[in-house]
Amino acid sequence: MSSAAGSLSEPQVLAHTKRRLFPGEEDDSYVVADTQFSKDEWLPGQPIEPSVRDRLAPFNHVQVGGGYPDLVGVRNLESDLLAVERLGDEPPLIAIEAKGYTSSGVDTELGIVQAYDRLNEANAAYVAAPVDVISETDRTLARELNVGVLGVDAAGTVEVLEVPRVVGNRTTTEARALRFQAGAQGVADASFGLNHPKNYLGYPLAHYADGDTATLLSEYEVVNAVTDARRGAAFLGLIEDGTRVELTSLGEEVIRFGKARYGSVESALEQFENWHGSPKRFVDLAPAWGQLARRVVFDYEATELLVGELQAMHDHGITNPSLVDTVEWLHEQFPSFTVELFVRGDDDVRRRVLTEDGDLRPSALEDGTVYHSPTVFQLKAMLYHAGILTERGAEPSNLEPTEDVWALREPV
């Protein structure tokens, strides 16, 4: 991705910057480049190298402040990049504007002003540009506006010229999409793995009970896929899964439910044997447990958004929406969140589904393989078992998006 001095394009500047600020996959980190960088040519006759595009993927069109940053993500930055390392308990939301050489030069001042605009919602903002065009005047303006300045050289080295201060700001639903993916409940790189809520309810009970968690899950016929159960329990907010497992307040409520109803968690676990292998909807098979599952699943951030918009569709006469109908409706209201929740992050998939301006290509939505399995299969199946949706989910390979129904079982 290196280039000769004086010819760094904007996509190249951005790719080097991403590698410096977001060097790899880690907890509490997620970043996307704007969809304009997914095209084949940046300027006429100036192709975007495949290696650059691969570095910048995944793509989404996320509004922050009054526009769409070239790069936006969530990560705890090192002290040489940010004056304050943390903002409360969450990593900061970071917006980056890149500028590269064009026939008329490099407009660094515009980049600084654009980055400053992003501070209406971002916690930190930067401008990145070829290091040899950044002037003292640029640095002075950036300091006055609290914008970080990153200088990129031809070899791809990124020099921190001005360090911004972290600021506290409101987070819109669009920016929240990035926090969702960066957190434990995101669907970017991992999957629920299991599609029945009982498997996740059983995990905090087995963890709390005396004995080895995996052994108890197997003995009581809860589930044998212990790793998937543990990961899903973390996704649903029942446990905090770090170096050791700790119950959350929601997980503790599952323990209280089991004790209050059966006297002990062991007696509660015995109930799981009665449900093993049953195809029946969980809320009908075990109504009290099904209602508990409903509360847990509804606490998952994506559920409230989905249910609210499915109700809005019902109110507008769309009573039996397909997956395609649902995604198109959601994208009108919450475009970035919809893309992150439903569409796989692969470079080729996002390029197929989204235009350079971040609009949907409807024909691409009819291909089941473009969808996130954790959403269209596992999450949907859990919403079915909790009595929220009318139909189960399906694996993307078996999915017919125009026939896959996303309807509320009990619309208001």
Backbone hydrogen bonds, N-H to C=O, Kabsch-Sander energy under -0.5 kcal/mol:
donor,donor_aa,acceptor,acceptor_aa,energy
3,S,154,A,-1.5
7,S,4,A,-1.5
13,V,9,S,-2.5
14,L,10,E,-2.5
15,A,11,P,-2.4
16,H,12,Q,-2.3
17,T,13,V,-2.1
18,K,14,L,-2.7
19,R,15,A,-1.9
20,R,16,H,-1.6
21,L,17,T,-2.7
22,F,18,K,-3.1
28,D,182,A,-0.9
29,S,26,E,-1.0
30,Y,74,V,-1.8
32,V,72,V,-2.3
33,A,56,L,-0.5
33,A,58,P,-2.2
34,D,70,D,-2.4
37,F,34,D,-2.0
38,S,35,T,-1.8
39,K,36,Q,-0.8
42,W,46,Q,-2.7
43,L,46,Q,-1.0
46,Q,43,L,-3.2
48,I,40,D,-3.2
49,E,47,P,-0.7
52,V,49,E,-0.6
53,R,49,E,-2.4
54,D,50,P,-2.7
55,R,51,S,-1.7
56,L,52,V,-1.9
57,A,53,R,-1.8
60,N,33,A,-2.2
62,V,60,N,-0.7
63,Q,61,H,-0.6
64,V,67,G,-2.8
67,G,64,V,-1.3
70,D,96,I,-1.1
71,L,96,I,-1.7
72,V,32,V,-2.3
73,G,94,I,-2.3
74,V,30,Y,-2.9
75,R,92,P,-1.5
77,L,75,R,-0.9
81,L,78,E,-1.9
82,L,78,E,-1.3
83,A,164,P,-2.6
87,L,90,E,-1.1
88,G,86,R,-0.5
90,E,87,L,-1.2
94,I,73,G,-3.3
94,I,92,P,-0.6
95,A,124,A,-2.3
96,I,71,L,-2.7
97,E,126,Y,-2.5
99,K,128,A,-2.4
101,Y,8,L,-3.1
102,T,105,G,-1.3
105,G,102,T,-1.7
108,T,106,V,-1.5
111,G,107,D,-1.5
112,I,108,T,-2.1
113,V,109,E,-2.3
114,Q,110,L,-2.7
115,A,111,G,-2.4
116,Y,112,I,-2.4
117,D,113,V,-1.9
118,R,114,Q,-1.2
119,L,115,A,-0.6
119,L,116,Y,-1.3
120,N,117,D,-1.5
121,E,118,R,-1.9
122,A,118,R,-3.1
123,N,93,L,-2.3
124,A,93,L,-1.5
126,Y,95,A,-2.1
127,V,148,G,-2.4
128,A,97,E,-2.6
129,A,150,L,-2.1
131,V,152,V,-2.3
133,V,130,P,-1.7
134,I,130,P,-0.5
134,I,131,V,-0.9
135,S,133,V,-0.6
139,R,135,S,-2.1
140,T,136,E,-2.4
141,L,137,T,-2.4
142,A,138,D,-2.5
143,R,139,R,-2.4
144,E,140,T,-2.2
145,L,141,L,-1.7
146,N,142,A,-0.6
146,N,143,R,-0.9
147,V,142,A,-2.8
148,G,125,A,-2.9
149,V,162,E,-1.7
150,L,127,V,-2.5
151,G,159,E,-3.0
152,V,129,A,-2.6
152,V,150,L,-0.5
153,D,157,T,-2.1
156,G,153,D,-1.9
159,E,151,G,-3.4
159,E,157,T,-0.6
161,L,149,V,-2.4
161,L,159,E,-0.9
162,E,149,V,-1.6
167,V,123,N,-2.3
172,T,170,R,-0.5
176,R,172,T,-2.4
177,A,173,T,-0.9
177,A,174,E,-0.8
178,L,174,E,-0.5
178,L,175,A,-1.1
179,R,175,A,-1.2
180,F,176,R,-2.9
181,Q,177,A,-1.8
182,A,178,L,-2.0
183,G,179,R,-1.6
186,G,183,G,-1.5
194,L,192,F,-0.8
199,N,196,H,-1.4
200,Y,196,H,-0.5
200,Y,197,P,-0.8
201,L,197,P,-2.3
202,G,198,K,-2.1
205,L,201,L,-0.9
206,A,202,G,-2.5
207,H,203,Y,-2.6
208,Y,204,P,-2.1
209,A,205,L,-2.0
216,L,212,D,-2.4
217,L,213,T,-2.4
218,S,214,A,-1.6
219,E,215,T,-2.9
220,Y,216,L,-2.4
221,E,218,S,-1.5
222,V,217,L,-2.3
223,V,217,L,-1.1
226,V,224,N,-2.0
229,A,225,A,-2.1
230,R,226,V,-2.7
231,R,227,T,-2.5
232,G,228,D,-2.7
233,A,229,A,-2.2
234,A,230,R,-1.7
235,F,231,R,-2.2
236,L,232,G,-2.3
237,G,234,A,-1.3
238,L,233,A,-2.9
239,I,233,A,-1.0
240,E,246,E,-3.3
241,D,239,I,-0.6
242,G,240,E,-0.9
242,G,244,R,-1.6
246,E,240,E,-2.0
248,T,238,L,-1.9
252,E,248,T,-2.5
253,E,249,S,-1.4
254,V,250,L,-1.3
255,I,251,G,-1.5
256,R,252,E,-2.4
257,F,253,E,-2.3
258,G,254,V,-2.4
259,K,255,I,-2.6
260,A,256,R,-2.8
261,R,257,F,-2.0
262,Y,258,G,-2.3
263,G,259,K,-2.3
268,A,264,S,-1.7
269,L,265,V,-2.5
270,E,266,E,-1.4
271,Q,267,S,-0.6
271,Q,268,A,-1.1
272,F,269,L,-1.4
273,E,270,E,-1.0
274,N,271,Q,-1.2
275,W,272,F,-1.1
276,H,272,F,-0.7
276,H,273,E,-0.5
278,S,275,W,-2.1
283,V,385,H,-1.7
284,D,281,R,-1.2
285,L,281,R,-2.4
286,A,282,F,-3.0
290,G,286,A,-3.0
291,Q,287,P,-2.1
292,L,288,A,-1.8
293,A,289,W,-2.7
294,R,290,G,-2.1
295,R,291,Q,-2.0
296,V,292,L,-2.3
297,V,293,A,-3.2
298,F,294,R,-2.2
299,D,295,R,-1.0
299,D,296,V,-0.6
300,Y,297,V,-1.0
303,T,300,Y,-1.4
304,E,300,Y,-0.9
305,L,301,E,-1.0
306,L,302,A,-2.4
307,V,303,T,-3.0
308,G,304,E,-2.3
309,E,305,L,-2.1
310,L,306,L,-2.6
311,Q,307,V,-2.2
312,A,308,G,-1.7
313,M,309,E,-2.4
314,H,310,L,-2.1
315,D,311,Q,-2.5
316,H,312,A,-1.1
317,G,314,H,-1.9
318,I,313,M,-2.9
319,T,317,G,-1.2
323,L,401,P,-1.2
323,L,404,D,-1.3
324,V,401,P,-1.3
326,T,322,S,-2.6
327,V,323,L,-2.6
328,E,324,V,-2.4
329,W,325,D,-2.3
330,L,326,T,-2.9
331,H,327,V,-2.4
332,E,328,E,-1.1
332,E,329,W,-0.6
333,Q,329,W,-1.1
334,F,330,L,-3.7
338,T,334,F,-2.5
339,V,335,P,-2.1
340,E,336,S,-2.3
341,L,337,F,-2.3
342,F,338,T,-2.5
343,V,339,V,-2.0
344,R,370,V,-2.4
350,R,346,D,-2.7
351,R,347,D,-2.1
352,R,348,D,-1.6
353,V,349,V,-2.3
354,L,350,R,-2.6
355,T,359,D,-2.7
358,G,355,T,-1.8
361,R,353,V,-2.5
364,A,361,R,-1.2
365,L,361,R,-0.9
365,L,362,P,-0.7
366,E,363,S,-1.2
367,D,364,A,-1.5
368,G,366,E,-0.7
368,G,399,L,-0.5
370,V,367,D,-1.7
371,Y,368,G,-1.4
372,H,342,F,-2.9
375,T,372,H,-0.8
376,V,372,H,-2.3
377,F,373,S,-2.3
378,Q,373,S,-1.4
379,L,374,P,-2.4
380,K,375,T,-1.3
381,A,377,F,-2.3
382,M,378,Q,-2.1
383,L,379,L,-2.3
384,Y,380,K,-1.9
385,H,381,A,-2.5
386,A,382,M,-2.0
387,G,384,Y,-1.7
388,I,383,L,-2.8
389,L,383,L,-1.3
390,T,407,A,-2.0
394,A,376,V,-1.5
398,N,395,E,-1.9
399,L,396,P,-1.0
403,E,400,E,-2.4
404,D,400,E,-1.6
405,V,403,E,-0.7
406,W,321,P,-3.2
409,R,388,I,-2.5
410,E,388,I,-0.5
